Amino acid sequence: MVVINLSLGDNSVLMNCNFKSMLNKITLNQGTLSILFLLLPLLYSPSVKAQCAGSDVSVSNCSKENDQFVDLFDVLGGTPQSGGTWSSNDQDSGLDAVTGMLDTYEIVTGGVFEYTYSINGDNSCADNTAVVTLTLGSYAGSDNDNAVVCADTELINLFQFSGGDPSPTIDGTWSSLTLPDDVLSGANNRFLDVSGVSPGRYDFMYTVPAYGNCPATTSSVSLEVAKTSDSGTSTEPVLCESADLSALTNYNLRDALTGEDPNGTWSDTSTSTTNEISNPGDSRINIERLNTTFGPGTYSFTYTVNPNQSNLLGQRDHDQHFNRRCD
């Protein structure tokens, strides 16, 4: 009897056999023994390394206006270990490197972005990194059918009318639906020169491109260029202290204006308030009482014409000065 020990990997197999019959077995089954010698070390390896960072994955977010945050750790494939760190292969805006939480509102364009999760110092890991590939859709902003601007405005930025939180991404292009496109200028054609446009209503469209499975989208702005309010031209009455002012106890300040728009408001802007203006619609003052109570001086009353639309920009004021003196 002959005893032969065959060592296969880290496992020993004790084979007791008749030498002659064993030789026959080796002769007849060489191929089988060779395969066993190659496979057994793999099948019985004592150390199996894990995918500690998880596995690579691709995800999409095509509606950032509805899904502001992406939890990158949560979308990793496999079973990633916590405690690693995140980095961006493209841009760092909105990324929390510790938690892997991504604020898409901080990313100003759509596109395809890669974020890497890394586990350091663990030798039992077969792979210490995993990559999340995010396809992020662009955002065109919200529609606005009630945008208004005064006709005396110069350049305006059309983005100011298409919403915020989130703001539109800046990878699109503005176009005019009712005016020649050459009235638009700047990056994305975002600026409109209002000074070259007559009062009226005009329509504009903002278009952002598609990325991956996220489609191109648009938003629209309907803009009214409104006639500028005009508070008119004022004169400055000069009245003598010694004059008979009894006929001026109900003086209408509107008589000192020419060319003003109606429906404006009055306010007392004198250095010391005279209390002659009882409400914004009150345009009448008692000049005789002014002279008796305060004496000679200059008294200012301001007429303000506000635009009809609450979101128009600006207003115009005129002061009325009354000089209580004689030359």
C-alpha positions in Angstrom: 0.0 0.0 0.0 1.3 3.4 -1.0 0.0 6.6 0.5 0.1 9.8 -1.7 -0.8 13.3 -0.3 -2.1 15.7 -3.0 -2.2 19.4 -1.7 -4.9 21.4 -3.5 -4.9 25.1 -2.5 -5.1 25.3 1.3 -7.0 22.0 1.7 -5.3 18.7 1.9 -6.9 15.6 0.5 -5.6 12.2 1.7 -5.8 9.6 -0.9 -5.2 5.9 0.0 -5.0 3.8 -3.0 -3.2 0.9 -4.7 -0.2 2.3 -6.4 -0.8 0.4 -9.6 -4.4 1.3 -9.8 -3.5 5.0 -9.0 -1.0 5.1 -11.9 -3.8 3.9 -14.1 -6.1 6.6 -12.8 -3.5 9.3 -13.4 -2.9 8.0 -16.9 -6.6 7.9 -17.7 -7.6 11.1 -16.0 -4.9 13.6 -16.5 -7.2 16.3 -17.7 -9.5 16.0 -14.7 -6.7 16.3 -12.2 -5.2 19.3 -14.0 -8.5 21.2 -13.9 -8.9 20.4 -10.2 -5.5 21.8 -9.4 -6.5 25.1 -11.1 -10.0 25.6 -9.7 -9.7 24.5 -6.1 -7.5 27.5 -4.9 -10.2 29.8 -6.2 -13.1 27.9 -4.7 -11.5 27.6 -1.3 -9.8 31.0 -1.0 -9.7 32.0 2.7 -10.1 35.8 2.2 -13.1 37.2 0.1 -12.9 41.0 -0.3 -16.1 43.1 -0.3 -17.3 46.0 -2.5 -17.1 48.5 0.5 -18.1 51.6 -1.5 -21.0 50.0 -3.3 -21.2 49.7 -7.0 -21.4 52.3 -9.8 -24.9 53.5 -10.8 -26.5 55.9 -13.3 -29.6 57.9 -12.3 -31.6 60.8 -13.7 -33.4 63.9 -12.3 -35.4 65.6 -15.0 -37.5 67.8 -12.8 -35.3 69.7 -10.3 -38.1 72.1 -9.6 -39.9 69.2 -7.9 -36.9 67.2 -6.7 -34.4 69.7 -5.2 -32.2 67.2 -3.4 -30.5 64.0 -4.5 -29.2 61.6 -1.8 -26.2 60.2 -3.7 -25.5 57.6 -0.9 -29.0 56.3 -1.1 -28.8 55.7 -4.9 -25.5 53.8 -4.8 -25.7 50.2 -5.9 -24.8 47.2 -3.7 -24.3 47.6 0.0 -22.0 50.6 0.6 -20.4 51.2 4.0 -21.0 54.6 5.6 -18.2 56.9 6.7 -16.7 57.6 3.3 -16.4 60.9 1.5 -17.8 62.4 -1.7 -16.1 64.3 -4.5 -17.3 65.7 -7.8 -15.6 64.8 -11.0 -17.1 67.8 -12.8 -18.3 70.6 -10.4 -18.7 70.9 -6.6 -21.8 73.2 -6.5 -24.4 72.0 -4.1 -22.5 68.9 -2.9 -22.1 68.0 0.7 -18.9 65.9 0.7 -19.8 64.3 4.1 -23.4 63.2 3.6 -23.5 62.9 -0.2 -26.6 65.2 -0.3 -26.7 67.2 -3.5 -28.7 70.4 -3.8 -29.6 70.7 -7.5 -30.8 74.3 -7.1 -27.1 75.2 -6.8 -26.2 73.8 -10.2 -26.7 76.4 -12.9 -26.9 74.2 -15.9 -28.2 70.8 -16.9 -25.8 68.0 -17.9 -24.3 64.7 -17.0 -22.2 64.9 -13.8 -20.2 62.2 -12.0 -19.8 62.0 -8.2 -17.3 59.6 -6.5 -17.8 57.9 -3.2 -14.5 56.8 -1.5 -13.8 54.5 1.5 -10.2 54.9 2.7 -8.0 52.6 4.8 -9.9 49.3 4.6 -7.7 46.7 3.1 -10.5 44.1 3.1 -12.2 46.0 0.3 -11.9 44.9 -3.3 -13.1 48.3 -4.4 -12.9 51.4 -2.3 -14.7 53.8 -4.8 -18.0 53.9 -6.5 -19.3 56.5 -9.0 -22.8 57.9 -9.3 -23.5 59.3 -12.8 -26.3 61.9 -12.6 -28.2 63.1 -15.7 -29.7 66.4 -14.5 -32.3 68.1 -16.6 -32.2 71.8 -17.4 -34.9 74.1 -16.0 -36.5 76.8 -18.1 -38.2 78.6 -15.3 -41.9 79.4 -14.8 -44.3 81.1 -17.2 -45.2 84.7 -16.6 -48.2 86.3 -18.3 -48.1 89.5 -16.2 -44.6 91.0 -16.6 -44.6 94.8 -16.8 -41.9 97.4 -17.3 -41.9 101.2 -17.8 -41.2 102.4 -21.3 -38.4 104.7 -20.1 -36.4 101.7 -18.7 -33.3 100.9 -20.7 -31.9 97.3 -20.5 -33.8 94.7 -18.6 -32.9 91.1 -17.9 -35.6 88.8 -19.0 -34.6 86.2 -16.4 -36.1 88.5 -13.7 -39.5 87.6 -15.0 -39.1 83.8 -15.1 -39.1 83.0 -11.4 -36.7 81.8 -8.8 -36.2 79.0 -6.2 -35.2 77.4 -8.4 -33.9 79.9 -10.9 -33.8 78.9 -14.6 -30.6 77.2 -15.6 -28.4 79.4 -17.8 -27.7 77.0 -20.6 -30.7 78.0 -22.7 -31.6 80.8 -25.2 -34.2 83.6 -25.2 -36.1 84.4 -28.4 -38.7 87.0 -29.2 -42.1 85.8 -30.6 -43.3 89.3 -31.5 -40.2 91.4 -32.1 -37.1 91.0 -34.2 -34.5 89.0 -32.3 -32.0 91.8 -32.7 -33.7 93.6 -29.9 -32.2 90.9 -27.6 -28.5 90.9 -26.6 -26.0 89.4 -24.1 -25.4 85.9 -23.0 -28.5 83.7 -23.7 -30.1 86.8 -25.4 -31.2 87.7 -21.9 -31.2 91.5 -22.3 -34.0 93.6 -23.9 -33.4 97.2 -24.8 -36.8 98.7 -23.8 -35.8 102.2 -25.0 -36.1 101.0 -28.6 -39.6 99.4 -28.1 -42.9 101.2 -28.3 -45.5 100.7 -25.5 -47.4 97.5 -26.0 -47.3 93.8 -25.1 -44.6 91.4 -26.3 -44.0 87.7 -25.9 -40.7 85.9 -25.3 -39.7 82.3 -25.0 -36.8 80.7 -23.1 -35.6 77.2 -24.4 -33.2 74.9 -22.6 -31.6 71.8 -24.2 -32.1 68.1 -23.7 -29.6 66.0 -21.8 -29.9 62.2 -22.0 -33.4 61.1 -21.3 -34.3 64.6 -20.0 -36.1 66.5 -22.7 -35.7 70.1 -23.9 -38.2 72.4 -22.2 -39.5 76.0 -22.6 -41.0 78.8 -20.5 -42.7 82.0 -21.8 -42.9 85.6 -20.7 -45.6 88.0 -21.8 -44.2 91.5 -21.2 -46.2 94.8 -21.2 -44.1 97.8 -21.9 -46.2 100.5 -20.3 -46.3 104.2 -21.0 -44.2 106.0 -18.3 -46.1 107.8 -15.7 -45.8 111.7 -15.8 -46.4 113.9 -12.8 -46.3 117.0 -15.0 -44.4 120.3 -14.8 -44.7 122.5 -11.7 -44.6 126.3 -11.2 -43.6 127.9 -8.0 -46.0 130.6 -6.8 -44.4 133.5 -5.0 -46.8 135.2 -2.5 -46.2 138.2 -0.4 -46.6 138.0 3.4 -48.5 141.3 3.5 -50.8 140.4 0.6 -54.5 139.7 1.1 -54.5 135.8 1.2 -58.2 135.4 2.2 -59.0 134.2 -1.3 -56.4 131.4 -1.0 -57.9 129.4 1.9 -58.8 126.5 -0.4 -56.0 126.6 -2.9 -55.8 123.6 -5.3 -52.2 122.4 -5.7 -53.2 120.9 -9.1 -53.5 124.4 -10.4 -49.6 124.6 -10.1 -49.1 121.6 -12.4 -49.4 121.2 -16.2 -49.3 118.0 -18.2 -49.6 115.6 -15.2 -51.2 112.2 -15.3 -54.4 111.9 -13.2 -54.9 109.8 -10.1 -51.6 110.7 -8.4 -51.2 111.3 -4.7 -50.1 114.3 -2.6 -47.8 114.5 0.4 -46.5 117.3 2.6 -42.7 117.3 2.2 -42.0 120.6 3.9 -39.1 120.8 6.5 -41.8 121.0 9.2 -45.1 119.3 8.5 -47.9 121.8 8.0 -50.8 119.3 8.4 -52.4 120.8 5.3 -52.6 117.5 3.5 -55.2 115.3 5.2 -54.9 112.3 2.9 -53.2 111.2 -0.3 -56.0 112.4 -2.4 -56.2 115.9 -0.8 -54.7 118.5 -3.1 -56.1 121.6 -1.3 -54.3 123.8 1.2 -55.1 126.9 3.2 -52.3 129.4 2.3 -53.7 132.1 4.6 -53.4 129.8 7.5 -49.9 128.8 6.5 -48.9 132.4 6.7 -50.6 133.1 10.0 -49.3 129.9 11.6 -45.8 129.5 10.2 -45.0 132.9 8.7 -42.7 133.5 5.7 -40.9 130.5 4.3 -40.8 127.8 1.7 -43.4 124.9 1.9 -43.1 121.8 -0.3 -45.9 119.5 -1.4 -45.1 116.5 -3.6 -47.4 115.0 -6.3 -46.5 111.4 -7.1 -47.9 109.4 -10.0 -47.6 105.7 -9.4 -47.9 103.3 -12.4 -51.2 101.5 -12.8 -49.6 98.1 -12.4 -48.2 97.3 -9.0 -45.1 95.7 -10.3 -44.0 98.6 -12.6 -40.7 100.2 -11.8 -40.3 103.7 -10.5 -42.4 106.9 -9.9 -42.0 110.6 -10.6 -42.3 113.4 -8.0 -42.6 117.1 -8.3 -42.3 119.6 -5.4 -44.5 122.7 -5.1 -42.7 125.6 -3.3 -44.5 128.6 -1.9 -42.3 131.5 -0.9 -43.9 133.6 1.8 -42.0 136.8 1.1 -42.0 140.1 -0.8 -39.1 141.4 -2.9 
